[in-house]
Amino acid sequence: MKTLIQLLNDNLMTTLFANTSSRARSNAAILGPGVWCSVILSGAALLLIQPAIAGEPSQREATGNLAAEQALGDTDYLASAELYNPATGFWSRTGDMSTARTSHAATLLPSGLVLLTGGYNSDAFLASAELYDPATGTWSVTGSMSVSRSSHTATLLPSGLILVVGGVFGFGQDKQTAELYDPASGTWSPTGRLHAKHAGHTATLLPNGKVLVAGGREEKGAELYDPASGTWSLTRKMIVQRHDHTATLLPNGTVLVAAGRQSFYGGKISSAEIYDPETETWTLTGSLNEIVGSNRATLLPDGAVLAAGAARVGTGWSKFAELYDPALGSWSLTGSPNRGDGQLTLLLTGMVLAEGNKNAFGPSDDAQLYDPASGTWSITRNLRSHRGDHTATLLPDGRVLVAGGRGSDE
């Protein structure tokens, strides 16, 4: 980026990017209203996204030619949802959400329903929440959160309550609050305030019932939530500052944190570290071989961790997958994904489903399966929609619910 001009006027901020790369403009555009106000240049055409005013969600206002944003391939916010059936390998449409949303959170409830919270769309950052019923294939509106949030986390606690933490609701406006959702009443209540703001962080339920929140934008710290007292306590900071990383609970009760970014504009990293809840300390472990920056990870039945992401090769990017061996503390390359590196969902069959996300042409409808036994990927049926920044939730019956995101419906 060669020029960055910020115009400030009573909580109204419009950020203009001049002479930026197309990648930088794309990254700014996908964050939504109020996170970054994007100016996408196409000749003399400008697309302006105006942020929140006085802490309220803002409406997207555009002037000029939309062709530049459309060229990014992710101009639509999706309310659609679909189901993957591993038995048939087919995707099928299910009911649409009441509100289009991306960068939201999805949580499977003990009842079998799925709770979707927050996110944003072209109109606003969202405080709304809704429930999906797999038995009827329909959505119903439930109580809204106290504040709008995107890039937050939503964790199911042993009590059955859902802990929602942090997130963003505007330019530089990260949340330092948390709240609890009660599925029995469909209502929210406040809980303890965090010691720092967290967005793009991870939240991991530990074996002792506490929740570890680690990292976030410009945040190296970590803290522990105690559901019994509803309070937060600081724990040791991570060794490496990171956000948009992954956190995986290992069979021995420790937490593997891997890759991510050190800064908003870049600083992609491949390092990994382990958090030990017993000693509340972090130790570096083996770094990934190829994957840098944001990635997806899931724990496999044999205790290894599968990570999928991208790395620069020459002037482009290539997809990679790697396996972490907790016993050795090291990563090894496994079969490379055939297509995009979407959300990773461990199926009841032991296979891993990866679907959607973004490729060089925008949101993707690609879907593929990873076989841990052979270390190879195989193509499965494409999604019904091109989508990225969506959620994928394994249902009790073995199907996978994919909802929202940015992209285009068929």
Buried (B, 14 or more C-beta within 10 A) or exposed (E): EEEEEEEEEEBBBBBBBEEBEEEBBBBBBBBBBBBBBBBBBBEEBBBBBBBBBEEBBBEBEBEBBBEBBBBBBBBBBBBBBBBBBBEEEEBEBBBBBEBBBBBBBBBBBEEEBBBBBBBBBBBBBBBBBBBBBBEEBEBEEBBBBEBBBBBBBBBBBEEEBBBBBBBBBBBBBBBBBBBBBBBEEBEBEEBBEBBBBBBBBBBBBBEEEBBBBBBBBBBBBBBBBBBEEBEBEEBEBBBBBBBBBBBBBBEEEBBBBBBBBBEBEEBBBBBBBBBBBEEBEBEEBBBBEBBBBBBBBBBBEEEBBBBBBBBEEEEEBEBBBBBBBBEEBBBEBBBBBBBBBBBBBBBEEEBBBBBBBBBEEBBBBBBBBBBBEEBBBEEBBBBBBBBBBBBBBBBEEEBBBBBBBBBBBE
